[in-house]
Amino acid sequence: MKVLLFPTCLVDHIKPKIGFDTVRILEYFGIDVDVPEHPSCCGQIAFNVGYWKQAKEMALSWLDVYDREGYDYIVAPSGSCVHMVRENFPVLFENDPDVLERVERMRKKLFEIVEFLTQVLKVEEIPSKFQGTVTYHASCHYLRGLGVKEPPKRFLLKIPGANFVPMELEETCCGFGGLFSVKFPYVSYRMAERKVESIKETGAEYLTSSDLSCLMNLGGVLSRLHINVKPIHIVEILAEDLGNGKD
């Protein structure tokens, strides 16, 4: 099986370790992984703020990079970006049947990493080890857009050393929303602050999620309020000491 990695902009430019860890996990399960030399943005931010002309240009660029023969699947460490391609590309190109045909083909091949592990590879647990108490934030696009709810938590519950503690506001928005946090900073901050209060109540040492954007937003508020909880992407936990956990 051959997979093309869609690293996403934030992972590629801000925390590439998440991309490397995604590759490590896929290769552990026998997947042949390639990474595009010049990855493309999916255009999500432009789409969300109404710049659909620019979003279409970016979406076409994404299709040119990732619509390649010889790859069975495309995998990304982000529920948000996968949601953009699956749910919003058809909206952008609804009046362009030629491009829409390409979009439909790509929608079937594109998966978020946990989705891919559970739905395609039928993996039930990851043989990794992680030390620490972890709580989980369900990002909006991942939970409500892709409908992924239990699989990340099932993985966490089976990792030796990872003490998973649910938070009361697990499914509540963190307040980021891309440029929403820029246009409405006070509303965004209060939403994040409320979420952080729920995180603090768990007593967790780590906060994990499928989307780096949410983790960055919450991590900023945690730091500002001097709350000692470390944001960590779900992929980083799954890749920790990979191969040395339960087989």
Protein Blocks (a to p, Z undefined) as FASTA:
>chain_A
ZZdddebjmlmmmmmmlmmmmmmmmmmnopacdddfbdcdehlmmmmnopamlmmmmmmm
mmmmmmcghiabdcdfbfklmmmmmmmmmmmmmmmmklmmmmmmmmmmpccfklmmmmmn
opabdcdddeddddddddfklmmmnopaklmmmmmmmmghiacdddfklmgcehlnpmmm
mmmmmlmmmmmmmmmmmmmmnopabdcdfbfklmmmmmmmmmmnopacddddfklmmmgo
ghiacZZ
